[in-house]
Amino acid sequence: MADANLKITCPDCNSEIPQIEGMVVGDILECSECGTEVEIQSLEPLTYRELIEEK
């Protein structure tokens, strides 16, 4: 499980995105401030990337 002390920071507005219990690789979390979505890529170490919609 990912370290709860590590923060997920929104790449757009720099707000903290809370981790969810039972988070797994591939989960998509949404920033409550701006709506940006990030995808969890790895739990150990915790890595994530911004999801960008293709138009």
N, C-alpha and C positions, 0 to 999 in steps of 0.2 A: 504494500500500500504506500502511496505517496506520503512524504513527510508533511504533516499538517502545518509545520512551521514555514514551509516554503510557500511563497506567495505567487499567485497567478495575476499578472498585471496586464490590464487591457492595453494592447498595442496602439490604440487610437487615443484614448483619453487618460491613460495611466491610472485608472481606478482599479482597486483590488476586485478580482472576481473570486467569490468564495468557492472552495473545493467542495465537491459533493461526496457524501459517504458512499463507499463502494465504487469510487471512480475507477474506470478501466481505460485502457488505450482505445482510442476511437471516440470516446465521449465528446460531446460538443457542449460547451458552456457559453452562456450569453452574459455579456456585461449589462448590469441593471441600469447603468448610467447612460450608455450610448447605443446599446443593442448590438455591438460588435460580437461576433462569434469566434471562439477559439476551439481548436481540436486538440485533444490530448494525444501526444505522439509517444511518450514514454513516461513511466512512473518512477523509475530508478535509473538515472536521475530524472526529475520532473522536467519534461520539455513539452512545449505546445506551440502551435502556429495559428496565425489569424486565418480564418476562412474567408476567402474572397469570392464573391459570386461572379461567375462568368456571364457576360451579357451577349 
